[in-house]
Amino acid sequence: MTITSPSPKTTAVSPTTVEPKLEALLNRVETSLADELVPVDIFNEETVFRAEMEQIFTRTWVFVAHESEIPRAGDFVQRRIGVDPVIVTRTGEGRINVLSNYCRHRGSQVCQTDSGNSRFFKCPYHGWTYSNDGELVGTPMMHHAYGEKLDPKDWSLMRAPRVESRQGFVFASLSEEVPTLDEFLGGAGWMLDLIVGLHPDGMRVAGPPDRYKVKADWKTAAENFAGDVYHVPNLHWSTEEIKVSQGLQGTAEIGRAYEFENGHNFMGHAWTKAIHPGFVLWGYPPEITEQFDLSGLDEAGRFVVDHEPPTVGTIFPNLSFIRFLTPATPGGPVSVVTSFRQWQPIGPGEMELWSWQFVWNFESEESAQQAYVTGQFVFGSAGIFEQDDTVAWEGVPRAAASPWMRKEQMNFHFQMGRKSPVDQSPDPDWTGPGIHRNTGYGEHTQLNFYRHWLRVMKGGDAKSAQPAESTQHIEQNGGRA
């Protein structure tokens, strides 16, 4: 992919001054996290939400599109970075741009459709017109209105100063002052390669994303997909009752946690141990796996895809993933579904859920269609798993808005495993990046997410931050790291 150079008028975003109310709350979060607790207030608070938009979503890499959504010159999709609408375009030269969707004249949105193909975007208010690389190319009645041509260097659409791609996943940053995308992803990039890079042609979106609003905080969803398998046998028990799932009680026991720098986390499962030794590569059938090229994998990567592949994961701040084998209907044909989803913040305690189904580019149309339908059945807008999750998540902002809970300074409990007989310490034999644990018990991945969230909210720089254990947890586990 060709990336665009920064717009001449783009300036770096500097850390904002933390206001006293927010500073006090963040200090309380820091104290609570040291004891593996999270204050309820952060999930429905206007001050926190504004700071998240300024400190996180304008100062880090955020997923905006997959290249398969804009394969041709002129293709575009409308997306968001935080609460800012952006247009992701592909120019005639093949460059990908991420443009602000605010006209420079009066701020009206110049793009009104979700996707399409166009060389130009025309503002409906006064007709200012921009090319699909953001350059101002037209102003109606220019001579009488302005007397001379407006300088595009001053009046073109704002352009994200950093745009990079990995495995077809396009990320943008509204700040110059970030590391490269590969540096930011770190171990999560290694994991993304294992998920979608096992064939040189990669994966593609199987259709436009589902989009629907949920009265839940974006962090709750990101945390859940970071590795919460404790909820599965309880919240999703109905899927076992209708014979879509089985063995849900063992999901934490066979869980395998992966914690990476910068708040990225994944949770895999030891399928060859739980099902049978031949259940490798997520349970894909031979007609799929025989197409994979595993020759470039390192020792740890080969071990992961063969024995403990990631089932869910979150790339900080708000891109998550899920892949597992499931039937399309009870007793029906089975497929390995791959869904990526984005938790788009709208306001305090409210988000919009965007969900894409992915298929391999080499798959037959029949196989791809079955995978898409199956993915929609389990994790579409009316999916049987999706409905369980979203209903549960909506309780969090209600608790966060409760005058009683705020008066009591209620904390959420993240201390699972402190007295558990299950060994949750990092795997000493792990040779891959980050931290690997041989259990799904504990809330280490969620804590890794919140520790990075706090670091960025307090103005931490864009350098790599490795996952870390709390001192309290180490002490209560006999000094084990």
C-alpha positions as CSV (number, residue, x, y, z in Angstrom):
1,M,0.0,0.0,0.0
2,T,1.2,3.5,-0.8
3,I,0.7,5.9,2.1
4,T,0.1,9.6,1.8
5,S,2.5,12.2,3.1
6,P,1.3,14.5,5.8
7,S,-0.8,17.5,4.8
8,P,1.3,20.7,5.0
9,K,-1.1,22.3,7.5
10,T,-1.4,19.4,9.8
11,T,0.0,19.9,13.3
12,A,0.8,17.4,16.0
13,V,-1.6,16.9,18.8
14,S,-0.1,17.7,22.2
15,P,-1.3,16.1,25.4
16,T,-4.1,18.1,26.9
17,T,-4.0,19.6,30.4
18,V,-5.8,17.3,32.8
19,E,-8.6,19.1,34.6
20,P,-8.8,18.7,38.4
21,K,-12.0,16.5,38.4
22,L,-10.5,14.2,35.9
23,E,-7.1,14.2,37.5
24,A,-8.6,13.1,40.8
25,L,-10.6,10.3,39.2
26,L,-7.5,9.1,37.3
27,N,-5.5,9.1,40.5
28,R,-8.2,7.0,42.1
29,V,-8.1,4.6,39.1
30,E,-4.4,4.3,39.5
31,T,-4.7,3.4,43.2
32,S,-7.5,1.0,42.5
33,L,-5.7,-0.8,39.6
34,A,-2.7,-1.4,42.0
35,D,-5.2,-3.5,43.9
36,E,-6.8,-4.9,40.8
37,L,-10.0,-2.9,41.0
38,V,-11.6,-0.5,38.6
39,P,-13.7,2.5,39.7
40,V,-17.3,2.3,38.3
41,D,-17.3,6.1,37.5
42,I,-15.2,5.8,34.3
43,F,-17.9,4.0,32.4
44,N,-20.5,6.8,32.2
45,E,-18.8,10.1,32.8
46,E,-18.7,13.1,30.4
47,T,-15.3,14.3,31.6
48,V,-13.8,10.9,31.1
49,F,-15.4,10.5,27.7
50,R,-14.1,13.9,26.4
51,A,-10.6,13.1,27.7
52,E,-10.8,9.7,25.9
53,M,-11.6,11.4,22.6
54,E,-8.7,13.8,23.1
55,Q,-6.1,11.7,24.8
56,I,-6.7,8.3,23.1
57,F,-8.5,8.6,19.8
58,T,-6.5,11.6,18.5
59,R,-3.1,10.3,19.8
60,T,-2.9,6.6,18.8
61,W,-3.5,4.3,15.8
62,V,-7.1,3.5,15.1
63,F,-8.4,1.0,12.6
64,V,-10.5,2.6,9.9
65,A,-11.0,0.1,7.1
66,H,-9.8,-3.0,5.3
67,E,-8.2,-2.6,1.9
68,S,-10.7,-5.1,0.4
69,E,-13.5,-2.6,1.1
70,I,-11.8,-0.1,-1.3
71,P,-10.1,-2.2,-4.0
72,R,-10.5,0.2,-6.9
73,A,-9.4,3.7,-7.7
74,G,-12.1,6.1,-6.5
75,D,-13.6,3.7,-3.9
76,F,-14.3,5.2,-0.5
77,V,-16.0,4.3,2.8
78,Q,-17.1,6.6,5.6
79,R,-15.8,5.7,9.0
80,R,-15.0,7.3,12.4
81,I,-12.0,8.0,14.6
82,G,-13.5,8.5,18.0
83,V,-16.4,10.8,17.3
84,D,-14.8,12.3,14.2
85,P,-16.3,11.2,10.8
86,V,-13.6,10.4,8.2
87,I,-13.6,9.3,4.6
88,V,-11.2,6.5,3.7
89,T,-10.4,6.9,0.0
90,R,-8.3,5.2,-2.7
91,T,-6.9,7.6,-5.3
92,G,-6.2,6.9,-9.0
93,E,-2.6,6.3,-8.0
94,G,-3.6,3.7,-5.5
95,R,-2.8,5.8,-2.4
96,I,-5.1,5.5,0.6
97,N,-6.1,8.7,2.3
98,V,-8.0,9.3,5.5
99,L,-9.8,12.6,5.3
100,S,-11.9,14.7,7.7
101,N,-15.5,14.7,6.7
102,Y,-15.9,18.4,7.6
103,C,-16.0,21.0,4.9
104,R,-13.4,23.7,5.5
105,H,-16.0,26.4,4.7
106,R,-18.7,25.8,7.4
107,G,-18.2,22.3,8.6
108,S,-20.9,20.4,6.8
109,Q,-20.2,16.8,5.9
110,V,-19.0,16.6,2.3
111,C,-19.8,12.8,2.1
112,Q,-23.3,11.7,3.0
113,T,-23.1,8.0,2.0
114,D,-21.5,5.0,3.7
115,S,-19.5,3.8,0.7
116,G,-19.2,4.3,-3.1
117,N,-16.9,5.4,-5.8
118,S,-16.2,9.0,-6.7
119,R,-13.3,11.3,-7.8
120,F,-14.8,14.2,-5.9
121,F,-16.8,15.2,-2.8
122,K,-19.1,18.2,-3.0
123,C,-20.4,20.0,0.1
124,P,-24.2,20.2,0.0
125,Y,-24.2,23.6,1.8
126,H,-22.2,26.0,-0.5
127,G,-20.8,23.6,-3.1
128,W,-17.1,23.6,-2.1
129,T,-15.6,20.6,-4.0
130,Y,-12.7,18.4,-3.0
131,S,-10.8,15.6,-4.9
132,N,-10.7,12.2,-3.3
133,D,-7.2,13.0,-1.9
134,G,-8.8,15.9,0.0
135,E,-7.5,18.8,-2.2
136,L,-9.9,21.8,-2.6
137,V,-10.6,21.9,-6.4
138,G,-13.7,24.0,-6.7
139,T,-15.5,27.0,-5.2
140,P,-18.8,28.1,-6.9
141,M,-18.8,31.6,-8.4
142,M,-15.1,31.9,-7.4
143,H,-14.5,35.3,-9.2
144,H,-17.4,37.2,-7.7
145,A,-17.3,35.4,-4.3
146,Y,-13.5,35.5,-3.7
147,G,-11.8,37.4,-6.5
148,E,-9.1,34.7,-6.8
149,K,-8.6,31.0,-6.4
150,L,-8.3,29.9,-2.7
151,D,-5.0,28.2,-1.9
152,P,-5.5,24.4,-1.5
153,K,-2.6,24.3,0.9
154,D,-4.7,26.3,3.3
155,W,-8.3,25.1,2.6
156,S,-8.2,21.4,1.6
157,L,-9.8,18.8,3.8
158,M,-7.8,17.9,6.9
159,R,-5.9,14.7,6.3
160,A,-4.8,12.2,8.9
161,P,-1.0,12.7,9.1
162,R,-0.3,9.0,9.5
163,V,-1.9,6.1,7.5
164,E,-0.4,2.6,7.4
165,S,-1.6,-0.9,6.7
166,R,-0.8,-4.4,8.0
167,Q,-2.4,-7.5,6.4
168,G,-4.8,-5.2,4.6
169,F,-6.0,-3.6,7.8
170,V,-5.7,0.2,7.4
171,F,-5.0,2.2,10.5
172,A,-4.8,6.0,10.9
173,S,-3.4,8.4,13.5
174,L,-4.5,12.0,13.9
175,S,-1.1,12.7,15.5
176,E,2.3,12.7,14.0
177,E,3.9,11.8,17.3
178,V,3.2,8.1,17.2
179,P,5.6,5.2,16.5
180,T,5.2,3.3,13.3
181,L,2.1,1.0,13.1
182,D,4.3,-2.1,13.4
183,E,6.0,-0.7,16.5
184,F,2.6,0.1,18.0
185,L,1.1,-3.3,17.3
186,G,4.2,-5.2,18.5
187,G,3.1,-8.7,19.5
188,A,-0.5,-8.0,18.4
189,G,0.9,-7.5,14.8
190,W,2.6,-10.9,15.2
191,M,-0.8,-12.4,16.2
192,L,-2.6,-10.6,13.4
193,D,-0.2,-12.3,10.9
194,L,-1.2,-15.7,12.4
195,I,-4.9,-14.9,12.1
196,V,-5.2,-13.5,8.6
197,G,-1.7,-14.1,7.0
198,L,-1.6,-17.9,6.7
199,H,-2.2,-17.6,2.9
200,P,-0.4,-15.0,0.7
201,D,-3.7,-13.7,-0.6
202,G,-5.0,-13.0,2.9
203,M,-8.6,-12.4,3.8
204,R,-11.4,-10.0,2.7
205,V,-14.6,-8.6,4.1
206,A,-17.6,-10.7,3.1
207,G,-19.9,-7.7,3.1
208,P,-20.5,-4.3,4.6
209,P,-20.4,-4.1,8.4
210,D,-23.4,-4.5,10.6
211,R,-23.9,-1.3,12.6
212,Y,-26.2,-0.8,15.6
213,K,-26.2,1.2,18.8
214,V,-25.7,-0.3,22.2
215,K,-26.1,1.6,25.5
216,A,-22.8,0.4,26.8
217,D,-19.3,1.8,27.2
218,W,-16.8,1.0,24.5
219,K,-14.3,-0.1,27.1
220,T,-16.5,-2.8,28.4
221,A,-16.7,-4.5,25.0
222,A,-13.0,-4.1,24.3
223,E,-12.2,-5.6,27.7
224,N,-14.6,-8.5,27.2
225,F,-12.9,-9.4,23.9
226,A,-9.5,-8.9,25.4
227,G,-10.0,-12.3,27.1
228,D,-13.0,-12.7,29.3
229,V,-13.9,-16.4,29.1
230,Y,-15.2,-16.5,32.6
231,H,-18.6,-15.3,31.3
232,V,-19.1,-17.9,28.6
233,P,-20.6,-20.8,30.4
234,N,-23.1,-18.5,32.2
235,L,-24.1,-15.8,29.8
236,H,-24.0,-18.1,26.7
237,W,-25.4,-21.2,28.3
238,S,-28.5,-21.0,26.0
239,T,-26.3,-21.8,23.0
240,E,-25.4,-25.1,24.6
241,E,-29.0,-25.9,25.3
242,I,-29.9,-25.5,21.6
243,K,-26.9,-27.6,20.6
244,V,-24.9,-24.8,18.9
245,S,-22.1,-25.0,21.5
246,Q,-20.8,-27.7,23.8
247,G,-18.3,-27.9,26.7
248,L,-18.7,-24.3,27.7
249,Q,-17.9,-25.1,31.3
250,G,-14.3,-25.8,30.3
251,T,-13.6,-22.5,28.4
252,A,-11.6,-21.0,31.2
253,E,-9.7,-24.2,32.0
254,I,-8.5,-24.6,28.4
255,G,-8.1,-20.8,27.9
256,R,-4.6,-19.5,27.0
257,A,-3.9,-15.8,27.6
258,Y,-1.7,-13.6,25.4
259,E,-0.8,-10.1,26.7
260,F,1.2,-7.7,24.6
261,E,2.5,-4.2,24.8
262,N,0.3,-1.1,24.4
263,G,-2.8,-2.7,25.9
264,H,-3.3,-5.4,23.2
265,N,-4.6,-8.8,24.3
266,F,-5.8,-12.1,23.0
267,M,-7.3,-15.3,24.4
268,G,-6.8,-18.7,22.8
269,H,-7.9,-22.2,23.6
270,A,-6.0,-25.5,23.8
271,W,-8.1,-27.3,21.3
272,T,-5.8,-30.2,20.7
273,K,-5.9,-30.9,24.4
274,A,-9.7,-30.4,24.8
275,I,-11.0,-32.1,21.6
276,H,-8.3,-34.3,20.0
277,P,-4.7,-34.0,18.8
278,G,-5.7,-33.4,15.2
279,F,-7.9,-30.4,15.9
280,V,-5.3,-27.9,14.7
281,L,-5.7,-24.5,12.9
282,W,-9.0,-23.6,14.6
283,G,-10.6,-26.8,13.2
284,Y,-10.6,-25.6,9.6
285,P,-11.3,-28.5,7.2
286,P,-8.5,-30.0,5.0
287,E,-9.7,-28.2,1.9
288,I,-8.9,-24.9,3.7
289,T,-5.7,-25.9,5.7
290,E,-4.0,-27.5,2.6
291,Q,-4.0,-24.0,1.1
292,F,-2.2,-22.5,4.1
293,D,1.6,-21.8,4.0
294,L,3.0,-22.3,7.4
295,S,6.7,-22.3,6.3
296,G,7.4,-18.7,7.5
297,L,6.1,-19.2,11.0
298,D,8.6,-19.2,13.9
299,E,8.5,-21.9,16.6
300,A,6.0,-20.0,18.8
301,G,3.8,-19.1,15.9
302,R,3.5,-22.7,14.7
303,F,2.7,-23.8,18.3
304,V,0.0,-21.2,18.6
305,V,-1.9,-22.1,15.3
306,D,-1.5,-25.8,15.9
307,H,-2.4,-26.0,19.5
308,E,-3.6,-22.8,21.2
309,P,-4.9,-20.4,18.5
310,P,-6.5,-17.1,19.4
311,T,-10.3,-17.2,19.8
312,V,-10.8,-13.6,20.8
313,G,-8.7,-10.5,21.1
314,T,-8.5,-6.7,21.2
315,I,-6.1,-4.4,19.6
316,F,-6.1,-1.2,21.6
317,P,-8.2,0.9,21.7
318,N,-11.3,-0.5,20.0
319,L,-10.7,-3.2,17.4
320,S,-11.6,-6.7,18.4
321,F,-11.6,-10.2,16.8
322,I,-13.3,-13.5,17.3
323,R,-12.9,-16.9,15.4
324,F,-14.3,-20.3,16.3
325,L,-15.9,-23.4,14.7
326,T,-19.7,-23.4,14.9
327,P,-22.8,-24.7,13.0
328,A,-24.9,-22.2,11.1
329,T,-28.0,-23.6,12.7
330,P,-28.5,-26.3,15.4
331,G,-27.4,-29.5,13.7
332,G,-26.5,-27.7,10.5
333,P,-23.3,-27.4,8.5
334,V,-20.3,-26.0,10.5
335,S,-17.9,-23.3,9.5
336,V,-15.0,-21.5,11.1
337,V,-16.2,-17.9,11.4
338,T,-13.9,-14.9,11.6
339,S,-15.4,-11.6,12.7
340,F,-13.6,-8.3,13.4
341,R,-15.6,-5.7,15.2
342,Q,-15.1,-2.1,16.3
343,W,-16.6,-0.4,19.4
344,Q,-17.3,3.1,18.1
345,P,-17.8,5.6,21.0
346,I,-20.8,7.9,20.7
347,G,-21.1,9.4,24.2
348,P,-20.7,8.5,27.8
349,G,-22.1,5.0,28.3
350,E,-23.1,4.6,24.6
351,M,-21.4,3.1,21.6
352,E,-22.1,1.9,18.1
353,L,-21.1,-1.7,17.3
354,W,-19.6,-2.3,13.8
355,S,-19.1,-5.9,12.9
356,W,-17.5,-7.4,9.7
357,Q,-17.4,-11.0,8.6
358,F,-14.1,-12.1,7.0
359,V,-13.4,-14.9,4.6
360,W,-10.3,-16.2,2.8
361,N,-9.7,-14.8,-0.7
362,F,-9.0,-18.3,-2.0
363,E,-12.3,-19.8,-0.7
364,S,-15.0,-20.9,-3.1
365,E,-18.1,-18.7,-3.2
366,E,-20.1,-21.5,-1.6
367,S,-17.7,-21.9,1.3
368,A,-17.4,-18.1,1.7
369,Q,-21.2,-17.7,1.7
370,Q,-21.6,-20.4,4.3
371,A,-19.0,-18.8,6.6
372,Y,-20.7,-15.4,6.2
373,V,-24.2,-16.7,7.0
374,T,-22.8,-18.7,10.0
375,G,-21.0,-15.6,11.2
376,Q,-24.1,-13.6,11.0
377,F,-26.1,-16.3,12.9
378,V,-23.7,-16.2,15.9
379,F,-22.2,-12.7,15.8
380,G,-24.4,-10.5,13.5
381,S,-26.7,-7.8,14.8
382,A,-29.3,-10.5,15.7
383,G,-26.7,-13.2,16.5
384,I,-27.3,-15.6,19.3
385,F,-24.0,-14.7,21.1
386,E,-24.2,-11.0,20.3
387,Q,-27.6,-10.5,22.0
388,D,-26.3,-12.1,25.2
389,D,-23.3,-9.9,25.3
390,T,-24.9,-6.6,24.5
391,V,-27.7,-7.0,27.1
392,A,-25.2,-7.8,29.8
393,W,-22.9,-4.9,28.9
394,E,-25.7,-2.3,29.2
395,G,-25.8,-2.9,33.0
396,V,-22.3,-1.3,33.3
397,P,-23.2,2.4,32.5
398,R,-26.4,2.1,34.6
399,A,-24.2,1.2,37.6
400,A,-21.8,3.9,36.7
401,A,-24.6,6.5,36.6
402,S,-26.0,5.4,40.0
403,P,-25.9,8.2,42.6
404,W,-25.6,5.5,45.3
405,M,-22.7,3.7,43.6
406,R,-20.9,6.9,43.1
407,K,-21.4,8.0,46.7
408,E,-20.0,4.7,47.8
409,Q,-17.1,5.0,45.3
410,M,-17.9,1.5,44.0
411,N,-15.1,-0.5,42.3
412,F,-15.5,-3.4,39.9
413,H,-13.7,-6.6,41.0
414,F,-10.8,-7.7,38.9
415,Q,-9.0,-9.8,41.6
416,M,-9.9,-13.2,40.2
417,G,-7.3,-15.8,41.0
418,R,-5.6,-14.2,44.0
419,K,-6.4,-17.3,46.1
420,S,-7.1,-19.7,43.3
421,P,-5.1,-23.0,43.2
422,V,-4.8,-22.6,39.4
423,D,-1.3,-21.4,38.4
424,Q,-1.8,-18.1,36.6
425,S,1.8,-17.1,36.4
426,P,3.5,-16.3,33.0
427,D,4.6,-19.4,31.1
428,P,8.4,-19.7,31.6
429,D,8.7,-21.8,28.4
430,W,7.0,-19.2,26.1
431,T,9.3,-18.0,23.3
432,G,6.8,-15.7,21.6
433,P,6.3,-12.0,22.2
434,G,4.6,-10.7,25.4
435,I,3.2,-12.8,28.2
436,H,1.6,-16.2,27.8
437,R,-0.4,-17.9,30.5
438,N,-1.6,-21.5,30.5
439,T,-5.1,-20.7,31.8
440,G,-8.1,-18.5,31.1
441,Y,-8.7,-17.9,34.8
442,G,-7.7,-14.6,36.1
443,E,-8.4,-11.1,34.6
444,H,-4.8,-10.4,33.5
445,T,-5.7,-9.4,29.9
446,Q,-8.4,-7.0,31.1
447,L,-6.1,-5.4,33.6
448,N,-3.4,-5.1,30.9
449,F,-6.0,-3.2,28.8
450,Y,-7.0,-0.8,31.7
451,R,-3.4,-0.2,32.7
452,H,-2.6,1.0,29.2
453,W,-5.8,3.0,29.1
454,L,-4.8,4.8,32.3
455,R,-1.3,5.4,31.0
456,V,-2.6,7.1,27.9
457,M,-5.3,9.0,29.7
458,K,-2.6,10.5,32.0
459,G,-0.6,11.7,29.0
460,G,1.8,8.9,28.5
461,D,3.9,9.1,25.4
462,A,3.5,7.0,22.3
463,K,6.5,4.7,23.1
464,S,6.0,1.0,23.6
465,A,4.6,0.0,27.0
466,Q,5.1,-3.6,27.9
467,P,2.4,-5.6,29.8
468,A,3.1,-5.6,33.5
469,E,1.9,-7.3,36.7
470,S,0.7,-5.4,39.7
471,T,2.9,-5.5,42.7
472,Q,0.0,-6.6,44.8
473,H,-0.7,-9.6,42.6
474,I,2.9,-10.7,42.6
475,E,3.1,-10.5,46.4
476,Q,-0.1,-12.6,46.8
477,N,1.2,-15.2,44.4
478,G,4.3,-15.9,46.4
479,G,6.6,-13.6,44.5
480,R,5.9,-15.3,41.1
481,A,6.0,-12.8,38.2
